[in-house]
């Protein structure tokens, strides 16, 4: 008999992730949706950076369940994702003493969903997306702010830039981790061979 009870109960890992995030939103001081996103460059050297997870799509969504974030397609992370089609992330909440780890396949979200999220951002954030050539060398902060001023004068209320949009991570592996006494943590790994395959759930040693 499975001992996946309490905070680990359920047969839908995306619903479980949504419930953990909702709980964290009540206790984390800043950015409970922050994730440490990992990619790999052309030499096989890993890169990790913090980004904000904007949506956990349900298992019955067209994607079959996924994790969505947005960024500049000219960035280093976008280039690395484009080359491999893969990424991983960890979401950690100190207040809950829990974390979620995800590894999976990545595709772009460039349609109405990306447009809607972009439109929901503050005007200054939308203008900033146009002004920043993310990951490229920058002469100075002054130069960046001059570009923001230039874009502001030209754009008015801007549409989503063609070089900015979303990425959807469809997981092949999700691990739910909760702190345990004496470092005897609880870990459950959900793994599948392909996005349309059944999940295999395994309790792991701490």
Backbone as a ProteinNet text record, in pm:
[ID]
protein_1_A
[PRIMARY]
XXXXXXXXXXXXXXXXXXXXXXXXXXXXXXXXXXXXXXXXXXXXXXXXXXXXXXXXXXXXXXXXXXXXXXXXXXXXXXXXXXXXXXXXXXXXXXXXXXXXXXXXXXXXXXXXXXXXXXXXXXXXXXXXXXXXXXXXXXXXXXXXXXXXXXXXXXXXXXXXXXXXXXXXXXXXXXXXXXXXXXXXXXXXXXXXXXXXXXXXXXXXXX
[TERTIARY]
84.6	0	87.4	51	129.2	118.5	230.2	225.6	231.7	186.4	178.5	52	58.7	-56.9	-21.2	-115.4	-88.6	-57.8	51.9	86.7	126.1	151.6	191.9	76.3	-41.9	-154.4	-202.9	-259.3	-316.4	-256.4	-328	-284.2	-249.4	-244.9	-213.6	-98.5	23.2	136.8	124.9	51.4	34.7	-59.7	-165.6	-254.5	-180.1	-93.8	-13.9	80.9	146.7	236.1	158.9	40.5	-43	-80	-112.2	-152	-34.7	85.7	204	235.3	225.5	252	149.3	23.3	-81	-53.3	-5.5	27.6	147.2	246.5	366.3	334.2	234.5	196.4	148.9	109.6	63.6	179.1	294.8	402.5	533.8	560.1	685.7	678.2	785	784.7	788	875.1	891.4	891.2	823.4	831	820.5	709.5	694.1	699.2	681.4	685.6	823.7	926.7	1062.8	1116.4	1181.6	1244.4	1389.1	1475.2	1613.5	1614.8	1626.7	1616.5	1754	1769.9	1897.2	1891.2	1994.3	2011.1	2158	2192.4	2329.7	2374.3	2498.1	2546.3	2608.1	2662.5	2714.5	2832.1	2903	3015.3	2975.1	2846.3	2798.2	2809.6	2843	2857.1	2719.8	2676.2	2543.6	2536.4	2417.3	2383.6	2259.5	2256.1	2138.2	2108.9	1980.4	1939.5	1796.7	1762.1	1627.3	1532.7	1418.3	1311.5	1180.2	1075.2	945.4	853.6	808.2	711.9	576	513.8	389.9	264.7	282	163.3	201.9	116.9	124.3	-1	16.8	-97.6	-145.3	-276.4	-335.4	-311.3	-325.7	-302.8	-402.8	-522.4	-622	-615.1	-511.8	-490.7	-439.8	-446	-394.9	-249.8	-171.1	-30.5	-14.9	-120.2	-109.4	-46.2	-30.9	33.4	171.6	198.5	327.4	352.1	475.3	517.9	563.1	510.4	532.4	601.9	704.6	768.1	791.1	825.4	841.7	978	1030.7	1163.4	1188.3	1304.3	1351.2	1410.7	1366.7	1416.4	1561.2	1615	1754.8	1848.7	1796.2	1877.7	1959.1	2057.5	2140.6	2056.6	1963.5	1881.5	1798.3	1748	1667.6	1751.1	1874	1962.8	1993.4	2016.4	2049.8	1928.8	1812.7	1691.1	1665.4	1688.4	1668.5	1757.6	1878.6	1974.5	1944	1889.3	1868.5	1722.3	1632.2	1491	1460.7	1553.2	1538.4	1576	1521.2	1556.1	1516.2	1565.5	1529.6	1515.7	1440.1	1434.2	1405.7	1436.4	1398.4	1325.6	1220.6	1139.2	1149	1204.1	1230.1	1161.4	1092.5	1025.2	1080.8	1158.1	1217.3	1110.2	1001.9	897.2	823.8	811.1	743	838.9	967.4	1068	1031.8	1000.2	966	1030.9	1042.6	1089.2	1030.4	1026.5	983.8	1093.7	1135.2	1234.2	1166.8	1199.3	1137.4	1244.2	1232.6	1317.2	1226	1249.5	1160.4	1194.5	1099	1112.2	1048.3	1106.6	1064.3	1023.2	914.1	869.9	829.7	820.7	783.3	632.2	594.7	456	456.8	413.6	420.1	283.3	178.5	44.9	-31.7	-163	-253	-221.2	-175.2	-142.1	-26.7	75.4	188.7	143.9	56.8	5.8	-69.5	-151.9	-232.7	-144.4	-42.3	44.6	120.9	173.7	247.2	158.3	33	-59.9	-92.2	-78	-108.4	3.3	121.4	234.8	217	288.2	282.3	338.9	298.8	345.9	498.1	557.4	703.3	772.9	714.3	772.9	761	649.4	633	732.6	752.7	850.7	991.9	1017.5	1149.3	1183.4	1082.2	1104.9	1151.6	1097.2	1140.6	1281.9	1315.3	1442.3	1562.3	1541.7	1654.5	1693.3	1820.5	1876	1938.8	1854	1893.2	2014.3	2107.1	2230.7	2341.6	2310.6	2414.7	2491.4	2617.4	2694.7	2624.1	2636.3	2572.2	2677.6	2684.1	2786.6	2769.2	2643.1	2619	2470	2437.5	2297.3	2232.6	2311.1	2262	2218.3	2296.7	2262.6	2131.8	2112	1988.1	1868.2	1880.5	1768.5	1738.7	1842.6	1821.5	1741	1767.5	1692.2	1547.2	1527.5	1390.6	1315.1	1381.9	1319	1285.2	1374.8	1352.5	1232.1	1227.5	1117.5	986.1	989.7	869.3	812.5	899.4	855.8	796.1	847.1	803.4	684.3	677	583.5	444.8	433.2	302.1	262.8	159.4	119.4	163.7	274	334.6	268.1	271.7	231.9	350	327.2	435.6	543.9	670.3	779.1	788.3	826.1	839.8	953.8	1043.8	1157.9	1134.3	1012.4	980.2	856.7	863.1	748	771.6	696.8	700.1	772.4	804	853.2	767.5	734.1	651.3	737.2	756.7	832	732.6	736.9	653.4	741.2	712.6	805.3	803.5	922.4	937.8	963.6	1001.8	1030.4	995.3	924.1	891.9	920.7	993.3	1018.3	964.3	887.2	834.2	914.1	965.9	1056	1006.1	1003.9	966.5	1065.3	1100	1197.2	1146.3	1237.3	1202.9	1297.1	1253	1336.4	1463.7	1574.1	1704.4	1750.1	1708.9	1742.9	1688.2	1587.6	1519.6	1401.9	1435.7	1337.9	1245.8	1129.4	1036.5	1052.9	1070.9	1091	1008.2	929.3	853.1	881.8	927.4	959.8	852.6	800	707.9	789.2	791.1	872.9	792.7	814.4	751.6	848	832.5	924.6	897.9	774.2	734.7	616.6	588.9	479.1	342.7	320.4	190.8	193.2	302.9	315.6	262.1	236.3	186.8	299.9	263.3	360.7	394.9	523	569.1	610.8	555.2	580.1	664.6	775.6	869.7	907.5	903.2	957.8	1109.4	1183.2	1328.3	1384.4	1501.5	1572.4	1607.7	1618.6	1653.8	1787.9
-120.2	0	124.3	221.2	343.7	422.9	485.9	574	720	746.6	885.5	949.3	990.3	1054.5	1197.5	1266.3	1403.3	1494.4	1566.7	1665.5	1601.8	1470.5	1401.8	1329.3	1334.5	1257.1	1311.7	1220.6	1260.2	1183.3	1183.3	1110.2	1203.2	1332.6	1432.2	1519.6	1503.1	1579.8	1730.7	1769.5	1912.6	1977.2	1906.1	1954.8	1962	1865.6	1866.1	1985.9	2010.9	2126.5	2257.3	2265.7	2385.3	2408	2299.4	2312.9	2355.3	2303.4	2344	2491.3	2534.9	2675.3	2766.1	2726.4	2806.5	2820.1	2714.2	2720.2	2811.5	2803.3	2886.7	3034.1	3065.6	3205.7	3273.4	3193.1	3247.8	3270.8	3211.9	3214.5	3275.1	3266.1	3319.4	3471.5	3539.5	3685.8	3741.2	3686.7	3737.3	3622.4	3643.6	3555.8	3406.6	3360.5	3217.4	3134.1	3200	3130	3133.5	3171.3	3174.2	3031.9	3007.6	2878.6	2900.3	2806.8	2806.2	2718.3	2783.1	2714.4	2673.3	2545.4	2493.6	2456.6	2497.6	2460.7	2423.9	2379.8	2339	2406.2	2460.5	2528.8	2430.9	2482.6	2398.1	2312	2354.3	2276.7	2180.1	2175.8	2087.4	2146.5	2276.3	2341.8	2392.3	2355.6	2397.9	2547.2	2602.2	2739.2	2733.8	2812.8	2820.2	2966.1	3002	3138.5	3135	3238.8	3247	3312.4	3250	3308.8	3288.3	3353.1	3339.9	3246.8	3143.2	3051.8	3120.7	3126.9	3201.7	3114.5	2988	2902.2	2756.1	2684.2	2538.4	2489.2	2436.8	2391	2255.7	2238.1	2117	1996.1	1878.3	1754.6	1737.6	1798.1	1786.7	1901.4	1985.7	2092.9	2032.5	2108	2055.5	2007.7	2071.9	2032.5	1900.7	1856.4	1737	1765.2	1893.4	1934.8	1989.4	2109.8	2173	2290	2340.6	2455.9	2563.7	2685.5	2790.5	2911.3	2961.4	3087.8	3168.8	3296.9	3388.4	3455.5	3487.8	3547.7	3606.4	3667	3717.7	3600.4	3582.5	3471.1	3491.4	3610.5	3634.4	3605.2	3562.5	3539.2	3411.1	3398.1	3277.6	3154	3164.7	3048.6	3003.5	3100.9	3066.6	2994.8	3040.8	2976.2	2833.2	2814.4	2680.9	2587.7	2640	2559.9	2524.6	2622.2	2596.7	2486.8	2477.7	2378.1	2237.7	2227.8	2096.1	2055	2153.1	2122.5	2068.2	2091.5	2035.9	2139.3	2121.8	2209.6	2140.2	2195.8	2146.5	2265.7	2247.8	2354.6	2297.3	2377.4	2345.8	2467	2440.4	2541.5	2511.5	2603.5	2577.3	2681.7	2634.7	2725.4	2703.6	2799.7	2788.2	2787	2864.1	2872.2	2738.8	2662	2532.5	2416.4	2441.6	2334.3	2226	2274.6	2183.1	2230.8	2138.5	2176.3	2082.1	2131.9	2051.9	2060.2	1945.3	1939.4	1885.9	1948.2	1910.9	1898.8	1795.9	1780	1744.5	1809.3	1776.5	1838.9	1831.2	1877.9	2016	2100.5	2240.6	2280.7	2355.9	2413.9	2558.3	2636.9	2777.3	2795.1	2900.1	2947.2	3087.1	3097.3	3224.3	3273.3	3213	3247.8	3338.8	3317.9	3404.7	3403.6	3290	3281.5	3374.8	3378.8	3469.7	3615.1	3643.2	3779.3	3824.9	3735.4	3770	3796.7	3713.4	3737.6	3868.9	3892.2	4017.3	4138.6	4133.6	4244.9	4266.8	4161.5	4173	4240	4253	4314.2	4466.3	4527.7	4673.8	4734.8	4857.4	4924.2	4933.7	4968.7	4982.3	4849.8	4740.9	4608.9	4572.3	4609.5	4582.4	4663.1	4788.3	4871.1	4820	4773.8	4719.2	4597.8	4516.2	4398.9	4439.7	4550.9	4602.1	4659.9	4723.5	4795.7	4705.1	4593.3	4508.6	4407.2	4404.4	4298.7	4196.3	4118.5	4033.8	3946.2	3944.3	3865.6	3924.1	4029.6	4093.8	4195.3	4225.2	4324.9	4460.4	4530.8	4660.6	4762.1	4874.8	4975.2	5033.8	5062.9	5125.1	5122	5147.3	5160	5278.9	5382.5	5502.1	5468.8	5385.9	5346.2	5267.2	5182.2	5104.7	5196.6	5291.2	5380.7	5472.2	5506.2	5585.9	5505.6	5376.9	5290.7	5278.2	5270.2	5265	5392.3	5507.5	5635.2	5640.7	5590.4	5589.6	5501.6	5384	5291.9	5350.5	5415.8	5476.8	5582.5	5662.2	5767.9	5710.5	5596.3	5539.4	5445.4	5375.2	5263.6	5299	5389.5	5412.4	5291.8	5221.5	5096.1	4981.5	4916.7	4820.7	4684	4623.3	4483.7	4396.1	4268.2	4177.4	4175.8	4192.8	4187.6	4049.3	4042.7	3912.2	3828.9	3894.4	3824.3	3792.3	3797.2	3774.7	3686.6	3585	3495.8	3391.5	3283.5	3183	3056.2	2978.9	2842.6	2752.7	2637.8	2540.1	2415.4	2384.4	2264.7	2152.1	2050.6	1931.7	1827.3	1796.8	1714.8	1566.7	1509.5	1364.2	1314.3	1407	1370.9	1489	1459.4	1557.8	1492.4	1562.7	1511.4	1609.2	1555.8	1633	1596.2	1697.8	1678	1759.2	1697.8	1769.3	1735	1836.6	1821.3	1723.1	1640.3	1545.5	1558.4	1513.4	1520.2	1439	1490.7	1423.9	1398.4	1487.7	1478.4	1352.1	1293.2	1180	1235.6	1297.6	1368.8	1271.9	1324.7	1248.8	1293.2	1196	1225.1	1128	1183.6	1101.1	1148.8	1057.6	1089.2	1032.6	1122.5	1083.7	1082.4	969	957.6	887.5	934.9	871.3	874.8	783.3	772	875.5	923.8	1021	1100.5	1216.9	1300.2	1232.2	1133.6	1065.5	931.6	901.6	774.9	788.2	674	672.8	706.3	766	798.7	675.8	665	567.2	645.9	614.6	690.1	606.5	664.4	592.7	676.3	616.2	683.4	664.8	773.5	770.2	784.6	728.8	750.2	899.2	946.5	1088.3	1122.1
0	0	0	-82	-91.1	38.3	77.4	194.3	151	27.5	-20.3	35.9	161.2	221.1	259.5	321.3	363.5	246.6	253.8	151.4	19	16.3	-106.6	-175.3	-118.5	-170.1	-304.5	-385.5	-513.9	-628.5	-741.2	-859.8	-975.4	-949.5	-1052.1	-1001.1	-1056.2	-1004.8	-1028.8	-1132.9	-1161.2	-1059.6	-1023.1	-917.8	-785.2	-759.9	-637.3	-635.5	-747.8	-757.2	-739.4	-798.4	-783.4	-636.7	-566.1	-425.8	-338.8	-366.8	-291.2	-316.4	-441.9	-473.6	-405.8	-407.9	-343.2	-193.6	-132.4	9.7	33.8	-56	-42	-58.6	-140.1	-161.6	-32.7	65.3	193.2	291.2	264.5	363.9	315	182.6	130.8	120	161.3	161.6	19.8	-63.4	-200.3	-301.3	-412.1	-529.1	-496.9	-443.2	-418.4	-545.9	-662.1	-790.9	-856.2	-781	-836.3	-852.8	-966.3	-991.5	-1034.3	-998.8	-1047.3	-1171.8	-1287.4	-1416.4	-1465.7	-1498	-1546.5	-1693.5	-1768.9	-1909.2	-1929.3	-2049.1	-2079.2	-2207.6	-2207.9	-2327.8	-2427.3	-2536.8	-2644.8	-2601.3	-2495.4	-2444.4	-2333.7	-2304.5	-2199.1	-2059.7	-2050.3	-1920.5	-1875.1	-1755	-1709	-1678	-1693.1	-1654.9	-1567.6	-1461.7	-1375.5	-1346.8	-1349.8	-1317	-1263.6	-1186.7	-1131.9	-1233.2	-1254.2	-1335.2	-1260.1	-1306	-1241	-1320.3	-1254.1	-1314.5	-1317.8	-1434.2	-1447.9	-1456.2	-1484.7	-1490.5	-1473.1	-1399.9	-1395.8	-1466.1	-1585.7	-1663.5	-1612.8	-1608.3	-1553	-1643.1	-1584.3	-1657.5	-1771.5	-1759.4	-1865.2	-1966	-1955.6	-2053.9	-2184.7	-2296.5	-2424.5	-2417.1	-2331.3	-2317	-2242.9	-2172.8	-2089.9	-1955.8	-1925	-1799.7	-1828.5	-1778.9	-1807.8	-1713.6	-1719.3	-1641.1	-1738.9	-1725.2	-1824.7	-1762.9	-1831.7	-1794.4	-1920.5	-1903.8	-2017.7	-2011.9	-2130.9	-2137.1	-2275.7	-2291.1	-2419.8	-2498.9	-2622	-2702.6	-2749	-2726.8	-2759.4	-2644.6	-2532.3	-2412.7	-2424.1	-2334.9	-2332.2	-2302.5	-2208.3	-2175.3	-2293.4	-2371.2	-2488.4	-2593.9	-2614.1	-2710.5	-2667.5	-2538.4	-2488.8	-2494.4	-2463.3	-2475.6	-2621.9	-2711.2	-2853.3	-2906.9	-2852.2	-2899.6	-2848	-2727.9	-2667.1	-2658.4	-2649.9	-2629.5	-2491.5	-2396.6	-2262.4	-2157.2	-2037.3	-1925.3	-1795.7	-1685.6	-1552.9	-1460.9	-1353.7	-1254.2	-1116	-1015.6	-878.8	-822	-746.9	-680.5	-531.2	-454.2	-312.4	-225.8	-122.3	-29.1	111.2	160.2	293.5	401.4	380	482.1	500	391.7	398.5	418.1	395.4	396.9	294.6	174.1	64.4	-65	-158.8	-291.5	-396.1	-518.8	-633.6	-738.2	-789.8	-896.8	-1022.1	-1136.4	-1263.7	-1371.3	-1453.9	-1572.8	-1688.6	-1806.6	-1916.3	-2048.9	-2138.6	-2276	-2288.4	-2372.7	-2377.8	-2518.8	-2526.8	-2653	-2627.9	-2734.3	-2720.5	-2707.9	-2636	-2631.2	-2691.7	-2818.2	-2890.8	-2936.9	-2886	-2933.2	-2841	-2836.7	-2760.4	-2612.1	-2561.5	-2419.8	-2384	-2471.1	-2449.5	-2462.3	-2560.3	-2577	-2452.6	-2397.6	-2280.8	-2159.8	-2141	-2025.7	-2043.2	-2162.4	-2186.7	-2159.2	-2203.3	-2182.9	-2035.8	-1953.9	-1811.3	-1732.3	-1792.3	-1722.6	-1715.3	-1621.3	-1612.3	-1740.6	-1770	-1891.5	-1892.3	-1778.7	-1773.2	-1799.5	-1752.1	-1779.1	-1926	-1987.8	-2131.3	-2214.3	-2176.7	-2247	-2223.5	-2102.2	-2070.7	-2154.5	-2184.8	-2269.6	-2408.4	-2460.1	-2590	-2582.3	-2471.3	-2460.6	-2435.9	-2367.3	-2326.9	-2433.7	-2467.2	-2552.3	-2457.8	-2397.2	-2285.4	-2315.3	-2219.7	-2221.2	-2307.8	-2386.5	-2466.1	-2380	-2415.4	-2339.8	-2337.4	-2224.1	-2205.1	-2160.4	-2229.4	-2199.8	-2060.3	-2022	-1891.8	-1860.8	-1734.8	-1695.8	-1766.7	-1785.8	-1854.5	-1996.5	-2063.6	-2199.9	-2204	-2103.5	-2097.2	-2076.9	-1983.8	-1956.5	-2075.7	-2152	-2273.6	-2375.3	-2382.9	-2474.5	-2428.9	-2296.8	-2243.5	-2280.8	-2266.2	-2300.6	-2449.5	-2532.3	-2676.8	-2712.6	-2652.8	-2679.1	-2629.7	-2515.2	-2458.9	-2553.1	-2611.1	-2702.5	-2830.4	-2875.1	-3002.1	-2989.4	-2876.1	-2866.8	-2817.1	-2722.3	-2661.5	-2579.1	-2622	-2557.5	-2647.4	-2613.7	-2706.6	-2709.5	-2826	-2839.8	-2797.9	-2782.3	-2743.3	-2850.7	-2810.3	-2908.9	-2973.6	-3099	-3165.1	-3107.8	-3034.8	-2975.7	-2827.7	-2782.9	-2641.5	-2633.1	-2548.7	-2535	-2428.2	-2438.6	-2333.8	-2372.3	-2269.6	-2285.2	-2198	-2251.5	-2181.3	-2154.8	-2027.7	-1989.7	-1962.3	-2044.8	-2025.5	-1956.2	-1831.1	-1753.2	-1787.5	-1781.5	-1782.7	-1641.2	-1554.6	-1416.3	-1324.5	-1217.3	-1114.5	-980	-895.3	-760.9	-657.1	-565.3	-453	-327.4	-260.6	-146	-28.1	89.9	212.2	322.1	397.3	505.6	611.2	660.5	766.4	884.8	999.6	1119.9	1100.6	1155.7	1150.2	1006.8	915.7	773.3	705.9	763.6	700.9	621	508.7	427.2	352.4	312.3	228.4	84.2	-6.8	-147.8	-232.5	-322.6	-416.5	-558.5	-642.7	-782.1	-874.4	-958.4	-1064.7	-1194.4	-1263.6	-1384.8	-1493.9	-1618.9	-1734.2	-1851.3	-1944.7	-2056.8	-2165	-2173.9	-2275.9	-2222.2	-2282.1	-2231.1	-2228.4	-2315.2	-2318.3	-2245.3	-2175.9	-2104.3	-1961.9	-1899.9	-1761.9	-1665	-1553.6	-1450.1	-1367	-1333.3	-1234.4	-1111.3	-997.4	-875	-780.6	-735	-650.7	-529.5	-411.8	-294.4	-296.3	-273.5	-274.8	-134.5	-114.3	11.2	26.9	149	170.8	109.3
[MASK]
++++++++++++++++++++++++++++++++++++++++++++++++++++++++++++++++++++++++++++++++++++++++++++++++++++++++++++++++++++++++++++++++++++++++++++++++++++++++++++++++++++++++++++++++++++++++++++++++++++++++++++++

